[in-house]
Amino acid sequence: MTLCIAITAYGMANDEPILGFNSAYLLLGVTLILLERWMPYEKTWLENDGQTFANIAHTLLNKGMVQAAAAVTTLIIVVDVVEPEAGALWPTDWPQWAQIVLGLLIAEFGFYWAHRLAHEVPWLWPFHAVHHSVTRLWVINTGRFHFVDTALSVALSQPLLYLAGAPVEVFMWVGGITAFSGLLTHTNVVMRAGWLNYVFNTPELHRWHHSKVVEEGNTNYGEVLMVYDLLFGTWFLPDRRPPAGIGISEEMPASFAGQLAHPFRTLSAMRRERAAANVIAGD
């Protein structure tokens, strides 16, 4: 993470932020893939689950496109609306590192509640279940998200930064650090974070989040920081090994197209069941 931040900072300092971020992201991804083979946390997670194409398709066509749209929107809003009013709320006189930390804290509040609602609101869960349907954790399924799920996360986090008057650079840093954190938390590599588990989302924490046991899975909602999990009582790290058998209890289509359609079909079935129950209750 430190090296990725340094590479990104170098790119931004030389007016090449996209090149800096992409170089760091690629370096981190390749490094973790190699480490997964060399020092895997769960050896059974090295086995092919037949989902590599679907994982990559979700990453590029769902999460990637929604985030790209959000980035363009951010540039338009911040440059045309926020920056002319800069100074009203945002502490522009702070050191950049402090502004980045503040940006992470603000965005994390939205990330936390978007993630928690996706688990606890019945009609949102089918979209988030696409991500949780994986039966192994590794770098390639980091971005496996339904576009509705990604849109909810963006919708609850980005406007908070707009309202706070954050500059473009803070948006870029929040996006970059969040992306690096995603790779790290999903990697199948032996890591011990120690006290950092109380500060950042780590592989040790996130493996519990993917547990099939509802009480274990409905924890550790933080995207990068764990401050709101600690504050709202959802931080979870027991003194035992998390289950290797992860996933969801319901069925999920194997194909990418089927996974896109599955949440909508599930919601349609839920509506039919409610309608049938209302008819029976009326009788």
Residue, then its C-alpha position, 0 to 999 in steps of 0.5 A: m500500500t505504501l509503495c502504491i501510494a508513493i507511485t501514485a504521488y509521483g505520477m500526480a506530481n508529474d501531471e500523470p495521475i492516471l499513469g501513476f495510479n494504473s502503474a501502481y494498481l497493475l504492480l500490486g495486482v501482479t504481485l499479489i497474484l504471484l504471492e497467492r501461488w507462493m504463500p496462499y492463505e487457503k490452498t483450496w482457494l487456488e482451485n479453479d471455480g469457473q468464474t474468472f471470465a465473469n469476475i473480469a467482466h463484472t470488474l470491467l463492465n459493471k464496477g469499472m464503467v460505473q466508477a468511470a461515469a462517477a469520475v467524469t461526473t466528479l470532474i464536471i461538478v468539482v471544476d464547475v461547481v465546487e472549486p469556484e466555492a472552495g474555501a467555504l467548507w473544505p480546509t484548503d490550508w491543511p497539508q495534502w495528507a491531512q486533506i486525504v485522510l479527511g476525504l477518506l473519513i467522509a467517503e467511508f461513512g457513505f461506503y459503510w452505510a451503502h455496504r451495510l444497507a446492501h446486507e440488511v435491506p432485503w431488496l438490495w441484498p440480491f444485487h450485493a449477493v453477486h459479489h458474495s456468491v464467490t466460493r474463494l477469495w483472490v485478487i481477480n474477484t475483487g471487482r465482482f460487483h453488480f452495477v446497481d450495487t456499485a451505483l449505490s456505493v457511489a451514490l452514498s459516498q461521492p455526494l458527501l465529498y461534493l457537499a464538503g467541497a473536496p478538491v479533485e485531487v482528494f477525489m482522486w486519492v480516495g478513489g485510488i486508495t480505495a482501489f488498492s485496499g480492495l485488492l489487498t482485502h480480497t487477496n488469498v495471501v497469508m498476512r498478519a495485520g496486528w493492530l492495523n486491524y483496528v484502523f484499516n480493512t484487512p484480509e484478516l477482517h474481510r475473510w470473516h465478512h464473506s462467511k456463510v454464517v449471517e452473524e459473521g458475514n454481517t460485519n466488517y463493512g468498512e471499505v478502507l477504514m474500520v472507524y465506523d465498524l468500531l463506532f457502530g459495533t460491527w467490527f468482528l475478529p474472533d480468535r479462530r480461523p475463518p471458514a474456508g467454505i464461503g459464499i451464499s445460501e441461495e443459488m447464483p447463475a454461473s454465467f455473467a449474463g445470468q448474474l446480471a439478470h438474477p437480482f431483477r428476477t429475484l425481486s420479481a419473484m419477491r413481488r409475486e410472493r407478496a402479492a400472493a400473500n396479500v390475496i390469501a390474507g384478503d380471502 
